[in-house]
Every structure is written in structure tokens, then in C-alpha cells.
């Protein structure tokens, strides 16, 4: 049975996210704005910091939060806010997503710098992606629809990492 995130729980997540952003502003003597917080992630991704041009947001998976609420409040929220803080403090192109800068922010938050969670997500619906069969000289490959369409339009060519042969549709 899929558990739902209550309105009170959503409010608590927003407040906790806000608290971490305000903590970061104190720690780093900054004035970073609060950002959009959404509960629209699906599948097995628990949280995601997203920046598109100058728009920033943190997205959470309501189904996973509902199932493992307390653990996600203490781990996922600081994890995603740390990505926001690193994005605001450093040049994005020069750092790794979970590199030393991110780990330092997590330490400053007093949170564990873990990149993955090990939850039983078997009850959480997962999106299925269609793939198209391709082959090279040594094996068969499954390309996603985006890469397949790029190949069809002549916008990209892909090669096997093992043998180096160009992939051809089967």
C-alpha cells in the first residue's frame, strides 16, 4: 500500500528546508534566497536540487518521504540544501556534485555526507523507459529513446566502450 505525505508533513519538510537555508546564510554570512520546494519527484529518486538558468528549486519524492519520513527529514533535506549552498558559493563547472565542497557543507550542517540511501522501494511505482536495440562488433546495446532519436536525425553517433565499433540499429 502506498502511503501518502500529509499536508502537515509537507509543511514540516518546507520548514526544515527553510531552516537549513537560513543556517547556511548564518554559517557563510550570506543572503541566499529561499527557493521553490516541490513534491513532484516520482520513481526511486528521493530528492533533487535543480537549477535551470537562474531558477533554482528543490524537488522531493512525496511517496518515499511518506514511507521513510523521519530518516528523510534528517538526511535528504540537508543533502539537497547542501547542493544549493555549493551552487551558490562555488563555480558549478569546477566542482563534483558530491565533492569536498559538498561534504564540507554537510559537515557544517552536522549531517552525514551520504550519497545514497538503502530503502525498500519495491512498493514505489517506477517509470519504465523504452529502449531500442543496437549492436556493435562484440555485443548488444540498449539505447534510450533520446539517444535513438539523435542517431536517427544524424545529430549523434555512439561507439562501444569495449571494442570501439560504431553502434548500429538491430
C-alpha positions in Angstrom: 0.0 0.0 0.0 1.3 3.4 -1.0 1.4 5.8 2.0 0.7 9.5 1.3 2.5 12.5 2.6 0.2 14.6 4.7 -0.1 18.4 4.5 1.4 18.7 7.9 4.4 16.6 6.8 4.8 18.7 3.7 4.8 21.8 5.8 7.4 20.3 8.1 9.6 19.5 5.1 9.3 23.0 3.8 10.1 24.5 7.2 13.1 22.2 7.7 14.4 23.1 4.2 14.0 26.7 5.1 15.8 26.2 8.4 18.8 24.7 6.6 18.9 27.6 4.1 18.8 30.1 7.0 21.5 28.1 8.8 23.7 28.3 5.7 23.2 32.0 5.5 24.4 32.3 9.1 27.3 30.0 8.6 28.6 31.6 5.5 27.4 35.2 6.1 25.3 35.2 3.0 21.8 36.2 2.0 20.8 33.4 -0.3 17.1 33.5 -1.0 14.6 30.7 -0.1 13.9 28.6 -3.2 10.9 26.8 -4.7 10.2 23.5 -2.9 8.2 20.9 -4.8 6.9 17.4 -4.1 6.8 16.2 -7.7 9.5 13.7 -8.0 8.5 10.2 -8.9 10.2 6.8 -9.1 13.1 6.0 -6.9 14.8 9.4 -6.7 14.2 10.8 -3.2 15.4 14.4 -3.7 16.9 16.7 -6.3 18.4 20.1 -6.3 17.7 21.7 -9.7 19.0 24.8 -11.4 17.7 25.9 -14.8 19.3 29.2 -15.8 18.7 31.4 -12.7 15.7 29.4 -11.4 16.5 27.1 -8.5 14.3 24.5 -6.8 14.5 21.5 -4.6 12.2 18.6 -5.5 11.2 15.8 -3.2 9.6 12.5 -3.8 6.4 12.6 -1.6 5.9 8.8 -1.8 9.4 8.0 -0.5 9.2 10.8 2.1 5.9 9.4 3.4 7.3 5.9 3.8 10.6 6.9 5.5 9.7 10.4 6.8 12.0 10.9 9.8 15.0 9.5 8.1 14.5 11.7 5.0 13.9 14.8 7.1 17.3 14.2 8.8 19.3 13.1 5.7 17.7 14.1 2.4 16.8 17.7 3.3 20.4 18.7 4.3 21.7 16.7 1.3 19.7 18.8 -1.2 20.2 22.1 0.6 23.9 21.4 0.6 23.8 21.2 -3.2 22.0 24.6 -3.3 24.7 26.1 -1.0 27.6 24.7 -3.0 25.9 26.0 -6.2 25.7 29.5 -4.6 29.2 29.5 -3.2 31.3 28.0 -6.0 31.6 27.9 -9.8 29.5 24.8 -10.7 31.7 23.8 -13.5 34.8 23.3 -11.3 33.3 21.0 -8.6 31.9 17.5 -8.4 28.3 17.1 -7.2 29.4 15.2 -4.0 32.9 16.5 -3.9 34.8 18.1 -1.0 32.9 21.3 -1.1 29.6 19.5 -0.7 31.0 17.2 2.1 32.2 20.3 3.9 28.7 21.9 3.8 27.3 18.6 5.1 29.8 18.6 8.0 28.9 22.3 8.8 25.3 21.2 8.9 26.2 18.3 11.3 24.8 15.8 8.8 26.2 12.6 7.4 27.7 13.1 3.9 26.0 10.1 2.4 25.2 9.9 -1.3 22.8 7.0 -1.3 20.0 5.6 0.8 19.1 1.9 1.1 15.4 1.8 1.4 13.0 -0.9 0.3 11.3 0.9 -2.6 9.5 -2.1 -4.1 6.1 -0.5 -3.4 7.0 2.8 -5.0 6.0 2.9 -8.7 8.9 3.3 -11.1 8.8 4.7 -14.6 9.7 2.3 -17.4 11.7 3.6 -20.3 11.6 2.1 -23.7 14.8 1.2 -25.3 15.9 0.4 -28.9 18.3 -2.5 -29.7 21.7 -1.6 -31.2 24.8 -3.7 -31.7 28.5 -3.4 -32.3 31.2 -6.0 -33.1 31.2 -7.5 -29.7 27.8 -7.2 -28.0 24.2 -5.9 -28.0 23.3 -2.4 -26.5 20.0 -0.9 -25.5 19.8 2.9 -26.2 17.1 5.1 -24.7 14.7 6.9 -26.9 16.5 10.2 -26.8 19.8 8.7 -28.0 18.0 6.7 -30.6 16.3 9.8 -32.0 19.6 11.7 -32.1 21.0 8.8 -34.1 18.1 8.9 -36.5 18.4 12.6 -37.0 22.2 12.3 -37.6 22.9 14.5 -34.6 25.0 11.9 -32.8 26.9 8.7 -33.2 27.7 6.3 -30.4 30.5 3.8 -30.1 31.0 0.7 -27.9 33.3 1.3 -24.9 34.8 -2.2 -25.2 35.6 -2.6 -28.9 35.2 1.0 -30.2 32.9 0.0 -33.1 30.1 2.3 -34.1 26.7 1.2 -32.8 24.2 0.2 -35.5 20.5 -0.4 -35.1 19.5 -4.1 -35.0 
